[in-house]
């Protein structure tokens, strides 16, 4: 069975890209096609990417002018001829047995989506929470697991990235990464794919190694604030995708996830050393899609007192107190980091 591996690339250091590519062509599973979509990299980079792509006949290299990662992934999906698709970022690595193990899972049933764990580097202890192998055939159950935000004892926190998983191509070709927004497009893609799929398997194996590089789009300077400033575009699309959601519990789960993610973004922005801008945070909370979400929930809908407090601060528009709580978390993290350096 042929598996298509799609790699979008844009000005990734050549040595890093070669490491990524080597890990793919050295896989235990040989029946693959590798589709590299160069999203308008500088000529010096593109020339070397093209040369590196000649090391194996299973590799295709395609160059386009710069339109963003969603454009690149969409072009890769269009070109894919495999029965399943894997997405790999050009600065990450996959386990040498990833594809073999993922395809082996299909011997019991041709699942629409097979999900393994992502390990975040350099924080090796951080990974997506998958504690046991589970076959699932209820979309709402999968969405509940993927949007879990209050329990670390359940499988959850595995929605966002399109990496570390195997997608059925027939469904993937009916879904598009939104090319009009810069951030959260992967969450929208996964949400739409899951709602179209019927069978799922989650596997407690480390398949994907996600490198948190300073040069990547995800960790660019002021990225977190840019994220938040585009929330109205993201939320408009999200609301459209969930408009037919009849299950009130699932709809509430969506809303809790998005509200809590806002607070998480503020915290991470401060932890990354980004300058706090109260007007920006206040402006985001005043946008119609955000206000609509806040109206759907009450504090009692959250399990932990911490989440209840966060929600009340957001609903009450107390941007300064949100900053204070995030600053406290930031200070604690810095203190722990200093202690570890001393030890």
NORURHU-V352828 format. One record per pair of residues at least 24 apart in sequence whose C-alpha atoms are under 10 Angstrom apart, sorted by the first residue. I is the first residue (numbers start at 0). J is the second residue. Records with the same first field share a line. If there is no record, write none. Layout:
I: J ; J
//
This chain:
0: 28 ; 29 ; 30 ; 31 ; 81 ; 82 ; 83 ; 102
1: 28 ; 29 ; 30 ; 31 ; 32 ; 79 ; 80 ; 81 ; 82 ; 83 ; 84 ; 102
2: 28 ; 29 ; 30 ; 31 ; 32 ; 33 ; 79 ; 80 ; 81 ; 82 ; 83 ; 84 ; 85 ; 98 ; 102 ; 165 ; 166 ; 167 ; 168
3: 30 ; 31 ; 32 ; 33 ; 34 ; 57 ; 75 ; 76 ; 78 ; 79 ; 80 ; 81 ; 82 ; 83 ; 84 ; 85 ; 86 ; 165 ; 166 ; 168
4: 31 ; 32 ; 33 ; 34 ; 35 ; 58 ; 75 ; 76 ; 79 ; 81 ; 83 ; 84 ; 85 ; 86 ; 87 ; 98 ; 165
5: 32 ; 33 ; 34 ; 35 ; 36 ; 59 ; 71 ; 72 ; 73 ; 74 ; 75 ; 76 ; 78 ; 79 ; 84 ; 85 ; 86 ; 87 ; 88 ; 89
6: 33 ; 34 ; 35 ; 36 ; 37 ; 60 ; 68 ; 71 ; 72 ; 75 ; 85 ; 86 ; 87 ; 88 ; 89 ; 90
7: 34 ; 35 ; 36 ; 37 ; 38 ; 61 ; 67 ; 68 ; 69 ; 70 ; 71 ; 72 ; 73 ; 74 ; 75 ; 86 ; 87 ; 88 ; 89 ; 90
8: 35 ; 36 ; 37 ; 38 ; 39 ; 40 ; 44 ; 45 ; 48 ; 62 ; 67 ; 68 ; 71 ; 72 ; 87 ; 88 ; 89 ; 90
9: 36 ; 37 ; 38 ; 39 ; 40 ; 41 ; 44 ; 45 ; 65 ; 67 ; 68 ; 71 ; 88 ; 89 ; 90 ; 215 ; 216
10: 37 ; 38 ; 39 ; 40 ; 41 ; 42 ; 43 ; 44 ; 45 ; 48 ; 89 ; 214 ; 215
11: 40 ; 44 ; 45 ; 48 ; 88 ; 89 ; 90 ; 214 ; 215
12: 44 ; 48 ; 89 ; 90 ; 214
13: 43 ; 44 ; 45 ; 47 ; 48 ; 51 ; 89 ; 90
14: 47 ; 48 ; 90
15: 89 ; 90 ; 91 ; 92
16: 47 ; 48 ; 51 ; 88 ; 89 ; 90 ; 91 ; 92
17: 47 ; 48 ; 51 ; 52 ; 89 ; 90
18: 89 ; 90 ; 91 ; 92
19: 87 ; 88 ; 89 ; 90 ; 91 ; 92 ; 93
20: 51 ; 52 ; 54 ; 55 ; 58 ; 87 ; 89 ; 90 ; 91 ; 92 ; 93
21: 51 ; 54 ; 55 ; 92 ; 93 ; 95
22: 91 ; 92 ; 93 ; 94 ; 95 ; 96
23: 87 ; 92 ; 93 ; 94 ; 95 ; 96 ; 97 ; 98
24: 54 ; 55 ; 57 ; 58 ; 95
25: 95 ; 96
26: 93 ; 94 ; 95 ; 96 ; 97 ; 98 ; 99
27: 94 ; 95 ; 96 ; 97 ; 98 ; 99 ; 100
28: 95 ; 96 ; 97 ; 98 ; 99 ; 100 ; 101 ; 102
29: 57 ; 98 ; 99
30: 57 ; 81 ; 98 ; 99
31: 57 ; 58 ; 80 ; 81 ; 83 ; 84 ; 98
32: 56 ; 57 ; 58 ; 59 ; 79 ; 80 ; 81 ; 84
33: 57 ; 58 ; 59 ; 60 ; 75 ; 79 ; 85 ; 87
34: 58 ; 59 ; 60 ; 61 ; 72 ; 74 ; 75 ; 76 ; 78 ; 79 ; 86
35: 59 ; 60 ; 61 ; 62 ; 71 ; 72 ; 74 ; 75 ; 87 ; 89
36: 60 ; 61 ; 62 ; 63 ; 68 ; 70 ; 71 ; 72 ; 73 ; 74 ; 75
37: 61 ; 62 ; 63 ; 64 ; 65 ; 68 ; 71
38: 62 ; 63 ; 64 ; 65 ; 66 ; 67 ; 68 ; 69 ; 70 ; 71 ; 72
39: 63 ; 64 ; 65 ; 66 ; 67 ; 71
40: 64 ; 65
41: 65
66: 178 ; 179
67: 178 ; 179 ; 180 ; 181 ; 216
68: 176 ; 177 ; 178 ; 181 ; 182 ; 184 ; 185 ; 216
69: 175 ; 176 ; 177 ; 178 ; 179 ; 180 ; 181 ; 182 ; 184 ; 185 ; 188
70: 175 ; 176 ; 177 ; 178 ; 179
71: 176 ; 178
72: 175 ; 176 ; 178
73: 171 ; 172 ; 174 ; 175 ; 176 ; 177 ; 178
74: 175
76: 168 ; 171 ; 172 ; 173 ; 174 ; 175
77: 168 ; 171 ; 172 ; 173 ; 175
78: 172
79: 168 ; 171 ; 172
80: 168 ; 169
81: 167 ; 168 ; 169
82: 165 ; 166 ; 167 ; 168 ; 169
83: 111 ; 112 ; 164 ; 165 ; 166 ; 167 ; 168 ; 169 ; 170 ; 171
84: 112 ; 164 ; 165 ; 166 ; 167 ; 168 ; 169 ; 171 ; 172
85: 161 ; 162 ; 163 ; 164 ; 165 ; 166 ; 167 ; 168
86: 160 ; 161 ; 162 ; 163 ; 164 ; 165 ; 166
87: 161 ; 162 ; 163 ; 164 ; 207 ; 208 ; 209
88: 161 ; 162 ; 209 ; 210 ; 215
89: 215
90: 208 ; 209 ; 210 ; 211 ; 212 ; 214 ; 215
91: 119 ; 120 ; 162 ; 207 ; 208 ; 209 ; 210 ; 211 ; 212
92: 163 ; 206 ; 207 ; 208 ; 209 ; 210
93: 117 ; 118 ; 162 ; 163 ; 205 ; 206 ; 207 ; 208 ; 209
94: 163 ; 204 ; 205 ; 206 ; 207 ; 208
95: 206 ; 207
96: 205 ; 206
97: 163 ; 164 ; 165 ; 204 ; 205 ; 206 ; 207
98: 163 ; 164 ; 165 ; 206
100: 202 ; 204 ; 206
101: 163 ; 164 ; 165 ; 200 ; 202 ; 204 ; 206
102: 165
104: 200 ; 201 ; 202
105: 200
108: 134 ; 198 ; 199 ; 200
109: 167 ; 198 ; 199 ; 200
110: 134 ; 135 ; 136 ; 165 ; 166 ; 167 ; 196 ; 197 ; 198 ; 199 ; 200
111: 136 ; 165 ; 166 ; 167 ; 168 ; 169 ; 170 ; 171 ; 192 ; 193 ; 195 ; 196 ; 197 ; 198 ; 199 ; 200
112: 164 ; 165 ; 166 ; 167 ; 168 ; 170 ; 171 ; 192 ; 193 ; 196 ; 197 ; 198 ; 199 ; 200 ; 201
113: 163 ; 164 ; 165 ; 166 ; 167 ; 198 ; 199 ; 200 ; 201 ; 202
114: 157 ; 158 ; 161 ; 162 ; 163 ; 164 ; 165 ; 166 ; 199 ; 200 ; 201 ; 202 ; 203 ; 204 ; 206
115: 157 ; 162 ; 163 ; 164 ; 165 ; 200 ; 201 ; 202 ; 203 ; 204 ; 205 ; 206 ; 207
116: 157 ; 162 ; 163 ; 164 ; 201 ; 202 ; 203 ; 204 ; 205 ; 206 ; 207 ; 208
117: 157 ; 160 ; 162 ; 163 ; 164 ; 203 ; 204 ; 205 ; 206 ; 207 ; 208 ; 209
118: 163 ; 204 ; 205 ; 206 ; 207 ; 208 ; 209 ; 210
119: 207 ; 208 ; 209 ; 210 ; 211
120: 208 ; 209 ; 210 ; 211 ; 212
121: 208 ; 209 ; 210 ; 211 ; 212
122: 209 ; 210 ; 211
123: 208 ; 209
126: 156 ; 157 ; 205 ; 207 ; 208 ; 209
127: 151 ; 154 ; 155 ; 156 ; 157 ; 158 ; 203 ; 205
128: 152 ; 153 ; 154 ; 155 ; 156 ; 157 ; 203
129: 153 ; 154 ; 155 ; 156 ; 157 ; 201 ; 202 ; 203 ; 204 ; 205
130: 154 ; 155 ; 201 ; 202 ; 203 ; 204
131: 201 ; 202 ; 203 ; 204
132: 200 ; 201 ; 202 ; 203 ; 204
133: 199 ; 200 ; 201 ; 202 ; 203
134: 198 ; 199 ; 200 ; 201 ; 202
135: 197 ; 198 ; 199 ; 200 ; 201
136: 196 ; 197 ; 198 ; 199 ; 200
137: 193 ; 194 ; 196 ; 197 ; 198 ; 199
138: 193 ; 194 ; 195 ; 196 ; 197 ; 198 ; 199
139: 193 ; 194 ; 244 ; 246 ; 248 ; 249 ; 250
140: 249
141: 193 ; 194 ; 198 ; 199 ; 200 ; 201
142: 189 ; 190 ; 193 ; 194 ; 249 ; 252 ; 253
143: 248 ; 249 ; 250 ; 252 ; 253
145: 189 ; 190 ; 256
146: 249 ; 252 ; 253 ; 254 ; 255 ; 256 ; 257
147: 252 ; 253 ; 255 ; 256
148: 252 ; 255 ; 256 ; 257 ; 259 ; 260 ; 301 ; 306
149: 255 ; 256 ; 259 ; 301 ; 302 ; 303 ; 305 ; 306
150: 302 ; 303
154: 201 ; 203
157: 186 ; 189 ; 201
158: 185 ; 186 ; 187 ; 188 ; 189 ; 190 ; 193
159: 183 ; 184 ; 185 ; 186 ; 187 ; 188 ; 189 ; 190
160: 184 ; 185 ; 186 ; 188 ; 189
161: 185 ; 186 ; 188 ; 189
162: 206 ; 207 ; 208 ; 209
163: 204 ; 205 ; 206 ; 207 ; 208 ; 209
164: 200 ; 201 ; 202 ; 206 ; 207
165: 200
166: 192 ; 196 ; 199
167: 192 ; 196
170: 195 ; 196
171: 195 ; 196
177: 233 ; 236
179: 232 ; 233
180: 226 ; 229 ; 230 ; 232 ; 233 ; 236
181: 216 ; 217 ; 225 ; 226 ; 229 ; 232 ; 233
182: 216 ; 217 ; 222 ; 223 ; 225 ; 226 ; 227 ; 229 ; 230 ; 232 ; 233
183: 226 ; 229 ; 230 ; 232 ; 233 ; 234 ; 237
184: 233 ; 236 ; 237
186: 233 ; 237
187: 233 ; 234 ; 236 ; 237 ; 240
190: 237 ; 240 ; 241
191: 237 ; 240 ; 241
194: 240 ; 241
218: 271
220: 268 ; 271 ; 272 ; 273
221: 268 ; 269 ; 271 ; 272 ; 273 ; 274
222: 264 ; 268 ; 271 ; 273
223: 261 ; 263 ; 264 ; 265 ; 266 ; 267 ; 268 ; 269 ; 271 ; 273
224: 264 ; 265 ; 267 ; 268 ; 269 ; 273 ; 274 ; 275 ; 276 ; 279 ; 280 ; 283
225: 279
226: 261 ; 264 ; 265 ; 268
227: 260 ; 261 ; 264 ; 265 ; 279 ; 280 ; 282 ; 283 ; 284
228: 279 ; 280 ; 282 ; 283 ; 284 ; 286
229: 283
230: 257 ; 261 ; 283 ; 284 ; 286 ; 288 ; 289
231: 283 ; 284 ; 286 ; 287 ; 288 ; 289
232: 288
233: 288
234: 286 ; 287 ; 288 ; 289 ; 292
235: 287 ; 288 ; 289
237: 288
238: 288 ; 292
250: 295
251: 292 ; 295 ; 296 ; 300
252: 296 ; 300 ; 301
253: 292
254: 289 ; 291 ; 292 ; 293 ; 294 ; 295 ; 296
255: 292 ; 293 ; 295 ; 296 ; 297 ; 300 ; 301 ; 306 ; 310
257: 289 ; 292 ; 293
258: 284 ; 289 ; 292 ; 293 ; 296 ; 306 ; 309 ; 310 ; 313 ; 314
259: 306 ; 307 ; 309 ; 310 ; 313
261: 289 ; 309 ; 310 ; 313
262: 306 ; 309 ; 310 ; 312 ; 313 ; 321 ; 322 ; 324 ; 325
263: 309 ; 325
264: 325
265: 321 ; 322 ; 324 ; 325 ; 326
266: 321 ; 322 ; 323 ; 324 ; 325 ; 326 ; 327 ; 328 ; 329
267: 325 ; 328 ; 329
268: 325 ; 329
269: 322 ; 325 ; 326 ; 328 ; 329 ; 330
270: 325 ; 326 ; 328 ; 329 ; 330 ; 332 ; 333
271: 329
272: 329
275: 319 ; 322 ; 326
276: 318 ; 319 ; 322
277: 317 ; 318 ; 319 ; 321 ; 322
278: 318 ; 319
279: 318
280: 313 ; 316 ; 317 ; 318 ; 319 ; 321 ; 322
281: 313 ; 316 ; 317 ; 318 ; 319
282: 316 ; 318
284: 313 ; 314 ; 315 ; 316 ; 317 ; 318
285: 316
289: 313 ; 314
290: 314
//
